[in-house]
Amino acid sequence: MADARGFAPDPEIRVNTFRIGAIGAGMIMAECHLAAYKEAGFPVVAIASRTKANAAKVAERWGIPTVHDTPEALIEDPSVEILDIAFPPDQQPALIRHALKQKHIKGILAQKPLSLSLEEAIALRDEAAAAVKILSVNQNMRYDQSMRVLKQILDRGELGTPVFAEIDMHAIPHWQTFLEDYDRLTLANMSVHHLDVLRFLFGDPDEITTTSRKDPRTTFEHTDGITVSTLRFPSGVLALSLEDVWAGPREAGYEDDLYIAWRVEGTDGVAKGTIGWPTGAASTLTYASKTTTGGAWVTPSWDTMWFPHAFKGVMEQLQYAVGTGTPPALSVADNVKTVALIEAGYRSMAEARTVRLSEFET
């Protein structure tokens, strides 16, 4: 629904008829995907996970009629038209490949990161194209309400020519246990939101410089705890993405100040806001423009939140693509470029230098 200035913080639900099979029964599926789908009227007909008992509990909560013994059995269920995967990235490619072989599967929504390497992401993109299947990747921050309205402000030219952007995160993720087996942590699993949304706002960067240090709180072995990335875009935009997953002590009695803030400066104005995820609040945006607000600060508002409401838009764009035969807004081809940006960030850390995206073939 658009506000008085014509902004649409949440997308229109144009299609909600394709039958969904859900793989995964963890927090992101149980609290975000399925909550959003229920609200949007998306039909979820089956669920499966690594542990059937967990899938059964989630099925009972959300009224899902069929619980399969295994993810593979769900993929083979002819009643499933769209596959929604919320599974560890090392196990996701095999499930995608199994789904690409099924005639009844019309679309696949994969989690991010799509894979643990750029080579695998490219292979999945090409295999999906060869199978004539729509493969989409769940970059849900593009459907955060503040990011959608910011994109609309930029597209209208209200800030003039963008000059500088930053995303400043001081928040503590609940790292999933499977991440302990990987050699990649924050950049691949948290920064992926911010790096992707910077691509959404400004296009593909020319280069990235990333530095990191270990997070004192994270007990398992890792290299990229706290990460800082600077990106330079062909337009001249300079951007900063900071993921401080330490964010200070957490002892009893200590008053923390967790937040994610962002800011975009242009030749004609400034927009700034917050991402509400760390505090369970709605995201915010306020902006001032020389050309459209008379230099006064304007604050659009909305009642929805990134979690869970953004997941309506993510699944809707895939259903719309399946229904119309058009590419999804969150295409696998586009996501390969986000994977390449993450890969470039890791190369920058490893070699202590600025890395150009032209070093990678996508």
Secondary structure per residue as TSV (DSSP state, phi and psi in degrees):
chain	resnum	aa	ss	phi	psi
A	1	M	-	360.0	132.7
A	2	A	-	-83.2	150.9
A	3	D	-	-95.0	-170.0
A	4	A	T	-63.4	-26.0
A	5	R	T	-94.8	6.9
A	6	G	S	86.2	8.7
A	7	F	-	-77.9	145.5
A	8	A	-	-119.6	91.7
A	9	P	S	-67.9	-25.0
A	10	D	S	-126.5	142.7
A	11	P	-	-75.3	157.3
A	12	E	-	-71.6	140.7
A	13	I	-	-86.9	102.6
A	14	R	-	-93.7	-29.0
A	15	V	-	-139.4	133.6
A	16	N	-	-148.8	37.0
A	17	T	-	-111.0	-14.1
A	18	F	S	-79.6	139.1
A	19	R	-	-79.2	128.7
A	20	I	E	-106.3	137.3
A	21	G	E	-111.9	125.3
A	22	A	E	-102.3	128.5
A	23	I	E	-112.9	116.6
A	24	G	-	121.1	143.0
A	25	A	-	-135.5	23.2
A	26	G	S	-84.4	-168.6
A	27	M	H	-58.5	-45.8
A	28	I	I	-65.5	-35.0
A	29	M	I	-76.4	-49.0
A	30	A	I	-69.7	-36.8
A	31	E	I	-99.7	-21.8
A	32	C	I	-115.2	-64.5
A	33	H	I	-53.7	-59.1
A	34	L	H	-70.7	-31.9
A	35	A	H	-64.1	-43.8
A	36	A	H	-66.5	-41.5
A	37	Y	H	-64.4	-38.7
A	38	K	H	-61.9	-44.1
A	39	E	H	-66.5	-35.3
A	40	A	H	-85.5	-9.9
A	41	G	T	79.4	24.0
A	42	F	-	-79.3	127.7
A	43	P	-	-79.0	114.1
A	44	V	E	-100.7	115.4
A	45	V	E	-102.6	-14.7
A	46	A	E	-157.7	156.1
A	47	I	E	-145.8	150.9
A	48	A	E	-152.4	156.4
A	49	S	-	-151.0	-176.2
A	50	R	S	-67.0	-29.6
A	51	T	S	-118.8	115.7
A	52	K	H	-61.3	-35.8
A	53	A	H	-61.5	-38.8
A	54	N	H	-66.4	-41.6
A	55	A	H	-62.8	-38.4
A	56	A	H	-63.8	-39.8
A	57	K	H	-63.3	-42.8
A	58	V	H	-68.4	-38.2
A	59	A	H	-61.6	-42.1
A	60	E	H	-64.9	-40.4
A	61	R	H	-63.0	-40.7
A	62	W	H	-106.4	7.3
A	63	G	T	68.7	38.5
A	64	I	-	-88.0	123.8
A	65	P	S	-72.3	-29.3
A	66	T	E	-123.7	131.5
A	67	V	E	-116.4	119.0
A	68	H	-	-92.1	155.7
A	69	D	S	-67.5	-36.1
A	70	T	S	-140.5	158.2
A	71	P	H	-58.3	-36.7
A	72	E	H	-63.5	-38.8
A	73	A	H	-64.5	-38.8
A	74	L	H	-64.0	-44.1
A	75	I	H	-59.0	-33.1
A	76	E	T	-84.1	-4.2
A	77	D	-	-70.9	116.4
A	78	P	T	-67.4	-12.1
A	79	S	T	-79.1	-13.6
A	80	V	-	-87.3	125.2
A	81	E	-	-105.4	-33.5
A	82	I	E	-123.7	129.4
A	83	L	E	-100.0	126.5
A	84	D	E	-114.1	110.8
A	85	I	E	-105.4	126.0
A	86	A	-	-128.9	78.4
A	87	F	S	-136.3	159.2
A	88	P	-	-57.0	143.5
A	89	P	T	-65.2	-21.8
A	90	D	T	-75.2	-22.9
A	91	Q	T	-99.7	-14.6
A	92	Q	H	-65.4	-43.4
A	93	P	H	-57.0	-39.4
A	94	A	H	-64.1	-38.3
A	95	L	H	-68.0	-40.7
A	96	I	H	-60.6	-45.3
A	97	R	H	-64.6	-37.1
A	98	H	H	-65.3	-39.4
A	99	A	H	-67.7	-34.2
A	100	L	H	-63.5	-20.2
A	101	K	T	-85.9	-10.2
A	102	Q	-	-93.5	125.2
A	103	K	T	-63.8	-33.1
A	104	H	T	-79.1	-15.6
A	105	I	-	-80.6	118.7
A	106	K	-	-100.3	-24.6
A	107	G	E	-153.9	151.5
A	108	I	E	-131.8	128.5
A	109	L	E	-105.8	111.5
A	110	A	E	-97.4	155.0
A	111	Q	-	-80.8	163.9
A	112	K	S	-105.4	147.8
A	113	P	S	-67.5	144.4
A	114	L	S	-56.1	-38.6
A	115	S	-	-156.8	176.8
A	116	L	S	-91.3	1.1
A	117	S	S	-149.3	154.4
A	118	L	H	-65.3	-37.9
A	119	E	H	-59.6	-42.9
A	120	E	H	-68.2	-38.7
A	121	A	H	-61.3	-43.3
A	122	I	H	-63.3	-41.2
A	123	A	H	-62.9	-43.6
A	124	L	H	-63.9	-41.4
A	125	R	H	-56.8	-48.8
A	126	D	H	-70.0	-36.4
A	127	E	H	-68.2	-37.5
A	128	A	H	-65.4	-41.2
A	129	A	H	-63.5	-41.2
A	130	A	H	-65.8	-32.9
A	131	A	T	-84.6	-2.9
A	132	V	T	53.8	48.5
A	133	K	-	-118.0	147.9
A	134	I	E	-88.8	115.9
A	135	L	E	-112.4	123.4
A	136	S	E	-124.3	155.0
A	137	V	E	-121.4	135.7
A	138	N	-	-79.4	67.8
A	139	Q	-	-86.2	76.5
A	140	N	G	-72.7	-15.5
A	141	M	G	-66.2	-21.3
A	142	R	G	-64.7	-17.4
A	143	Y	G	-105.9	6.7
A	144	D	S	-60.8	139.3
A	145	Q	H	-63.1	-39.5
A	146	S	H	-68.0	-35.4
A	147	M	H	-70.1	-38.3
A	148	R	H	-64.7	-44.5
A	149	V	H	-69.5	-38.3
A	150	L	H	-58.9	-43.9
A	151	K	H	-60.3	-39.6
A	152	Q	H	-67.1	-38.5
A	153	I	H	-63.3	-45.0
A	154	L	H	-63.5	-43.7
A	155	D	H	-65.1	-29.0
A	156	R	H	-78.1	-12.0
A	157	G	T	77.7	18.7
A	158	E	T	-68.8	-23.0
A	159	L	T	-97.7	3.8
A	160	G	-	73.3	-144.4
A	161	T	S	-83.5	121.6
A	162	P	E	-61.4	140.4
A	163	V	E	-116.9	-48.9
A	164	F	E	-145.3	145.3
A	165	A	E	-142.7	149.6
A	166	E	E	-149.2	147.3
A	167	I	E	-123.2	121.5
A	168	D	E	-120.2	101.0
A	169	M	E	-106.9	127.5
A	170	H	E	-131.5	85.6
A	171	A	-	-153.7	159.2
A	172	I	-	-115.9	107.2
A	173	P	-	-71.6	155.1
A	174	H	-	-93.1	94.8
A	175	W	-	-64.7	130.2
A	176	Q	-	-68.1	144.8
A	177	T	G	-61.8	-30.3
A	178	F	G	-66.0	-19.2
A	179	L	G	-67.0	-20.0
A	180	E	G	-63.7	-20.9
A	181	D	G	-91.2	-4.3
A	182	Y	S	-99.1	165.4
A	183	D	S	-101.8	12.1
A	184	R	-	-131.5	138.2
A	185	L	-	-127.5	-91.7
A	186	T	H	-66.8	-45.6
A	187	L	H	-61.4	-42.0
A	188	A	H	-79.2	-27.0
A	189	N	H	-115.3	-13.4
A	190	M	T	-124.6	-51.2
A	191	S	H	-59.8	-24.2
A	192	V	H	-54.1	-34.4
A	193	H	H	-62.4	-49.6
A	194	H	H	-74.2	-42.3
A	195	L	H	-63.9	-38.8
A	196	D	H	-67.5	-41.7
A	197	V	H	-70.9	-28.0
A	198	L	H	-66.2	-36.5
A	199	R	H	-64.3	-41.4
A	200	F	H	-58.6	-39.6
A	201	L	H	-81.6	-38.6
A	202	F	H	-124.7	-0.3
A	203	G	-	89.3	-165.6
A	204	D	-	-84.8	129.4
A	205	P	-	-74.4	160.3
A	206	D	S	-82.4	-35.2
A	207	E	E	-153.9	159.9
A	208	I	E	-140.8	141.9
A	209	T	E	-126.1	119.8
A	210	T	E	-124.7	134.0
A	211	T	E	-125.6	159.7
A	212	S	E	-155.2	167.4
A	213	R	E	-147.9	163.7
A	214	K	-	-69.3	151.7
A	215	D	-	-90.3	121.7
A	216	P	T	-61.0	-22.7
A	217	R	T	-85.1	-30.2
A	218	T	-	-75.6	116.0
A	219	T	-	-82.3	-26.5
A	220	F	S	-82.5	159.5
A	221	E	-	-64.7	135.6
A	222	H	-	-161.8	162.7
A	223	T	S	-108.3	-50.2
A	224	D	-	-95.3	92.0
A	225	G	S	-92.4	-89.1
A	226	I	E	-76.5	129.3
A	227	T	E	-127.6	144.2
A	228	V	E	-132.5	122.0
A	229	S	E	-123.7	135.5
A	230	T	E	-113.5	137.4
A	231	L	E	-124.1	141.0
A	232	R	E	-118.8	129.8
A	233	F	-	-105.4	155.0
A	234	P	T	-55.3	-30.0
A	235	S	T	-71.3	-13.4
A	236	G	S	104.8	-12.4
A	237	V	-	-59.0	132.2
A	238	L	E	-108.4	129.5
A	239	A	E	-129.3	148.4
A	240	L	E	-123.2	132.1
A	241	S	E	-124.8	113.6
A	242	L	E	-116.3	125.2
A	243	E	E	-119.5	95.2
A	244	D	E	-95.4	91.3
A	245	V	S	-85.5	-0.1
A	246	W	-	-82.8	-61.5
A	247	A	-	59.2	24.1
A	248	G	S	95.5	170.9
A	249	P	-	-67.9	162.6
A	250	R	-	-130.0	24.3
A	251	E	-	-65.8	157.1
A	252	A	T	-58.6	133.4
A	253	G	T	90.9	-10.0
A	254	Y	-	-88.6	125.4
A	255	E	-	-86.8	103.3
A	256	D	-	-82.0	170.8
A	257	D	-	-137.1	57.7
A	258	L	-	-66.5	138.5
A	259	Y	E	-166.2	161.3
A	260	I	E	-128.0	119.7
A	261	A	E	-118.2	156.6
A	262	W	E	-141.7	160.5
A	263	R	E	-154.8	138.0
A	264	V	E	-130.3	126.2
A	265	E	E	-112.2	136.1
A	266	G	E	-130.6	176.4
A	267	T	S	-68.9	-21.0
A	268	D	S	-116.8	2.3
A	269	G	E	174.5	179.0
A	270	V	E	-135.9	139.4
A	271	A	E	-122.9	142.1
A	272	K	E	-148.5	159.3
A	273	G	E	-177.5	-168.5
A	274	T	E	-133.5	154.0
A	275	I	-	-102.6	123.1
A	276	G	-	-79.4	-6.8
A	277	W	G	-50.2	-47.7
A	278	P	G	-61.8	-28.5
A	279	T	G	-108.5	1.5
A	280	G	T	71.2	27.7
A	281	A	-	-114.1	172.2
A	282	A	-	-72.5	148.6
A	283	S	-	-70.1	160.0
A	284	T	E	-130.6	160.9
A	285	L	E	-153.2	137.1
A	286	T	E	-140.2	146.5
A	287	Y	E	-151.2	156.4
A	288	A	E	-132.5	137.1
A	289	S	E	-133.2	134.9
A	290	K	T	-62.9	-32.6
A	291	T	T	-94.4	-26.8
A	292	T	T	-122.1	-18.1
A	293	T	S	-119.0	6.2
A	294	G	T	65.2	23.6
A	295	G	T	82.8	-3.5
A	296	A	-	-85.1	151.2
A	297	W	E	-81.7	129.5
A	298	V	E	-117.5	137.9
A	299	T	-	-126.6	91.5
A	300	P	-	-61.4	153.5
A	301	S	-	-137.0	163.2
A	302	W	-	-157.1	162.9
A	303	D	S	-101.2	-7.7
A	304	T	-	-94.8	171.5
A	305	M	-	-132.4	162.8
A	306	W	T	-57.7	-56.4
A	307	F	T	-102.7	119.7
A	308	P	T	-102.2	-2.9
A	309	H	T	-67.2	-26.3
A	310	A	H	-61.1	-26.1
A	311	F	H	-71.0	-18.0
A	312	K	H	-62.1	-49.5
A	313	G	H	-63.5	-38.4
A	314	V	H	-62.0	-47.9
A	315	M	H	-73.8	-33.4
A	316	E	H	-64.7	-40.9
A	317	Q	H	-64.6	-30.8
A	318	L	H	-74.2	-44.0
A	319	Q	H	-60.5	-40.3
A	320	Y	H	-64.4	-40.5
A	321	A	H	-63.9	-42.9
A	322	V	H	-64.0	-42.8
A	323	G	H	-70.2	-29.2
A	324	T	H	-106.7	-11.2
A	325	G	T	72.5	20.7
A	326	T	-	-103.7	159.6
A	327	P	-	-63.6	145.0
A	328	P	-	-71.0	155.8
A	329	A	S	-62.1	-35.0
A	330	L	S	-104.8	73.4
A	331	S	B	-82.1	153.9
A	332	V	H	-65.8	-32.3
A	333	A	H	-62.7	-42.0
A	334	D	H	-68.4	-39.1
A	335	N	H	-66.8	-28.7
A	336	V	H	-56.1	-33.8
A	337	K	H	-70.7	-31.7
A	338	T	H	-69.2	-41.2
A	339	V	H	-60.9	-40.0
A	340	A	H	-63.5	-36.7
A	341	L	H	-66.0	-40.2
A	342	I	H	-63.8	-44.2
A	343	E	H	-59.8	-40.3
A	344	A	H	-65.6	-36.8
A	345	G	H	-62.9	-42.0
A	346	Y	H	-66.5	-37.5
A	347	R	H	-65.7	-38.4
A	348	S	H	-61.6	-43.6
A	349	M	H	-63.8	-45.7
A	350	A	H	-66.3	-36.0
A	351	E	H	-106.8	2.3
A	352	A	T	51.9	52.6
A	353	R	S	-155.0	166.1
A	354	T	-	-72.9	136.0
A	355	V	E	-116.9	129.7
A	356	R	E	-88.5	141.5
A	357	L	G	-67.8	-19.7
A	358	S	G	-67.9	-9.8
A	359	E	G	-73.3	-12.5
A	360	F	S	-114.2	134.3
A	361	E	-	-92.8	123.1
A	362	T	-	-124.6	360.0
